Amino acid sequence: MSNPSDLKFLIVDDFSTMRRIVRGLLKEMGCNNAEEAEDGAVALGMLKTSRYDFVVSDINMPNMNGFDLLKAIKADETLKHLPVLMVTAEARKEDIVLAAQSGAAGYIVKPFTKATLEEKVAKIMQKLAATA
């Protein structure tokens, strides 16, 4: 499962444009299996009813933000293995630290390129393969 094109992604962002951009970048990387959620609450519901391999989540969202979603994923026995890549518009040091402490697999700042996303996803998958 080390090939990103085999993975099923869940893209979580309150802006549909951003979800579309991430989905487009994943598609360019050969990842055609992606679904979208507009906030953490919707995403959590989807994660509990369907199987995903990778979560790309925005931090600032209404209802349930990225940190709350990350904590909920890491607290759930059936979901805690999922890698979560945090995406944010602000590169605040405390957010990066909190993301790492909360169990995020990685962190990228908007706007980002296909190369940045591809590199992060590949690194995370390598780490997971090494620990599997």
C-alpha positions, 0 to 999 in steps of 0.5 A: 500500500505504499503507492499513493495511487492505491490510497483512498483519501478524505479531503476535509476543508470548509471551502469547496474551492480548496477541496477541489484544488487538493482533489485536483493535485491528488489526481495529478499525483495519480490518486483518483480515489478521494472523497470530500467533507466540509468540516470535521464533524462530517468527516468523522461521520464518513470515517466511521462508516467508510474505509479511508487510508489518508486524511488531508484536513484543514485546521480552521473550520466551523462545527469541528476544526482540524485539531478536534477532528485529529484528536477524535481520530487518534482517540478512536481505536478503529481510526487512530492508525490513519495518517492525517496531513494538516493543512492551514493558511497560517504557519503559526509555530504553536499550530505546528507544535500542537499538530505534531503533539496531537498525532498529525502525520504532517503539516503543509501551509496554503498555498502549496504545490503538487510537489509539496503535497506529493513530497509530504504524502510520500514521506508519510507513506514511507514512515508508515511502511517503516513502522508497519 
